[in-house]
Amino acid sequence: MVALRFLEGARALAGELIDSAVEASANDPYLERLVGDGRHCHGYGFALARRVKGSWEVMRARFDASPRLAGEEACHANLRALEEAAGELKALLKRGDEFALILHSRRTGSEPRGVNAGHPFSGEVVLLGQNGPELYEALFSHNGGVRKAELAMLIGLGDPGVYTDSHVLLKFVLSRLEGRPVGELLEGLRGAVTDAAPYALGSLNALAMFVGQSSGPFLFAVGYVTVKEEGKRAYFEPVLVKAEGLSGFVSSTARDVAARRGVRAEFSSRTDGFVAELGPGVVRTVEV
């Protein structure tokens, strides 16, 4: 899982971090120690916002070879597709002068599979801007688990079994943000994470992008690990990254791969719960 907010001068670094995430998806030793297989090969997705000639455009993709393929065949197909998508994504970075990105590769146990179960999920929320209410699209990825039936009950969502737990978590978060001022998104997300924490299974690590009409995208990262077992904490460990013109969030394995590759950026592991607003080279955090 990777989130990046950056200017055109940092696009090469962004490309290196994308490549690090792809390599981590194919061989994650933290995941292998937990489940016996270190591949995040149950589908992938990304959301990219880029500013071109002063205006923002948003591109999204989600993919899972399941249910057309199954087992090892689907796993290999998804990893190949992820590698190809990363190349296409880096090509998209050649145009534009400012960017916001969410990239996610998936590994699930009992949750639904298929393209509609891929991250990032999308939703809509009305927020208060300077000129009154404005509709924002929310794009959301999550690494961890929640007790989705209980969360669904809180927001009146019927038949939660057709949704992944991460999708239910997005709907819960948006229910807590509806009608809030745009300038209070950071505090609003902290409140939503606090409300969701009693239903967390392992981690509430998440990425959220909000795209409206009157401003550029807002990008946030949540680091919140609830599990105590050392191996699982190492897997879920949230990592912030910062360099000139870039800030972001990466998984622990992507950080390790980037360090091995000699990627020139500052990586900061966090053990406390936090919500971070990511700007080009700037990070603003609040504790949860």
N, C-alpha and C positions, 0 to 999 in steps of 0.2 A: 504494500500500500504506500503510495507516494502522493504528496500534494506539493506543488511548487507555484510560487508567485514571483515573477521575474521580468526584467527589462531585456531588450534585445541584446545588450552587451553580455548577458549571462546565458544566452541560448546554448552555447557549447557546453557549459557546465550542466545545464538542464538536460542536455542529451546524454551526458555521462551518467547522470543520476537515473534517467530512464533505462539506460542499458544495465545499470547496476540492479535495478528492480527486476528486469527481465531475467538476468542471471540468477538472482535470489529466488525467483519463482520456480526455476528448474531444479534448484538444489538448495533447500533450506535445512541446515543441520538442526536448528532448534525444533522445527516441525517434525523432522525424522525421528528425533529422540522421543517425541510425544506420541506419534501415531504409526511410526515405522515406515513412513513414506514422506520424503521431503519435497514433494512437488505440489505447487499450487496450480493444479491443472484441471480445475472444474469451471473454466471460463474466465473471461477478463472483460474489462470495460474501461473507458476513459471519457472524460469531459474536458474539452479544451476551449477556453475563451481567449480570443486574441483581438487586439486593437489594430485595425487597419485603417489608415487615413482618418484617424480620429474617432472611428465608430467601432463598436464591439460586435463580434460575431461568435456564436457558440456552436461547436461541433461535438457530437457524441457518438459513441459506438459501444455495443455490447455483443458478446459472442459466447456461445457454448455449443460444442458439437453434439452434446446430449440433447434430446433423446435419439437423434438420428444414428449416432454411434454410442457405444457403451464401453465400459472398462478401460483397458489399456489403449484401445484404439481411439477412444474419445480423449483420453489424457494426452496422448502424443499429438493429436490434431489440435487440441487447445494450446499446447505449448508452441507448436509451429505457428499457429495463427497469432499468438501473442508476440512472437518475435517479428513477424511480418508487420503487425500493427505498430510496433515500436518504430520500425523504419518509416512507415507512413506518417506517424506522429511527428517524428523529428523533421521530416520534410515540410510538414505544416508550420513548423517553427521558423522556417526561412522567410516567411512573410509576416509582417506585423512588427510592432515596436514594444508591446507589453502583453503579458500572458498570465493566465491562471490555469492550472492543470490539476486534475485528479486522475490517477491511474491505479487500478485495482486488479489483482489476480486472485482467484478464489480457490479455497479448499473448504469443503463442507462435509458434514457427516450425514445427518438425517434431514437436512433442510431441502426444499424443492430445488430441482435443477432446471436448466434450460435458459434460453436467452432472456426471458422475462424475470428470471431470478438472478441475473447478473448485476453487479454494481458498476457504476453508481446508479442508484434509484433516483427518480425524479418526483417532485410534488410541487404544489403551488401554495403560496402564503401571501396574505395581504399585510403589508407593513406600512407604517406611516412615514412618508418622506416629507421634504420641505414644502411640497405643494399638495399635501394631503395623502389619502390612501393610494397605494401603488401595488400592483401585482408583481410578485417576484417568483421566478422559478428557483426551486431548491434542488441541488444535486448532491447525493449523499452516499458515502461508502462507510463500511463499518467492519472492524475486525474484533470478533468476540461473540458473545451470545447473550440473549435476554429471554426471560420467561414471557414469550409473546402472547400467550393466551391471557395472562393477567394484564399486560399492557393494553392489549386490544379491548379488554373489558372496560378499562378506564376511559377510553376514547369512543366507546360505542361502535367498535369495528366488528362486523359480523364475519364468521367463518375465518378465523386467523390462519387456519391450516393451508389456505391457498397462497398465503404470503410467506416470504422468508422472515425470520426474526428481525433481520436488519431493516427490511421494508416496514415492518410494524414499528420499529424504533423511529424511523424517519417520520411516520405519521404521528407518533406520539410527540416528537420534538416540535413538529410544525404546529401541533395543537397548543403547545406552550408559547409559541412565538406569535401567533395570530394577533394582529392589531398593534404590535409593539412598534415604537419608533426604530427606524433603520439604525440610528446612532446607538441604540441599546442592544444590538445583536449579540455582542460579546457577553454582556451581562445576562441577556435572555438565554443564551446557550448554556451558561453556567447554571442557571436555574433549572433548565430542562435536564441537564446531566444529573444534577442533584436529585431531581424528582425520579429519574429513571434508575438511579444507582441501586435501590433495593431490589430491582428485578434483573440485575446484571448477572451474567454467568461468565466469569473469567475476565472480561474486559469490555469497556465501552469506548475503546479507541475508535475515532471516527473522523471523517473529513466531510466538510460541508461547504458548498459554493452557492451563493445567492446572486441571481442575475436579474436586474431590473432594467427599466427603460431610461432612467434619469441619471445613472451613474455607472461606473465600471463595476465588475464583479467583486463581491466580498468573499474571501476565502478564509476558512477556519479549520483548525485541527484540534481534536480532543484527545488527551491522553489520560486514561483512567483505568487502572488495572486493579481488579478486586481479588484475584486469586493469590494465594500465599505460597504455593509450591514453587520452589526455585526454578525448575525447568520451564514451567509455564510462564513465570514472570519474565524469564529471559526471552521467551518467544514473543510475548506481548509488549516488551519494553518499548515505550514511545521515545522517539529521537527527533529533536528539532535540528534543522540544518540552516546555516546562514553563510552568505558570501556577499561580495559586492554586487548589488543589484538583484539579489535573490534571497528568498527565505523559503522554508518548507518544512515538511514532516516526512520522515521515512521510517520504514520498519527496521528492526534491529538487524535483520539479515542483509537488507539493502545497504545499511550503514557499513557492515563488515565487508561486503563486496566492494563498496566504493573506496573504503580505506585500503583494501588490498590492491585496487586498481590505481591508487595514488591520486584520487580525486581531491582537488584543492578546495576544501570547504571546511567550515567549523561545525562539528557534530556535537550536540549536547543531549545526553541521555537524561531522562527525567524519572524520578521515582515517586513524585507527588502527583496528585490529580490536577489537571489544568485544562483550560481552554485558551487557545492561541489564535489571534488574528494575524494572518500572514500578509505582509506587504512586500513590495520589491526591496529586499534587503533590510526590512524592518519587521520585528516580531513584537507583538503586544500580548502579554499573558495575564490571566487571572487564575487564582487557585480555586479548586473545587473541593 
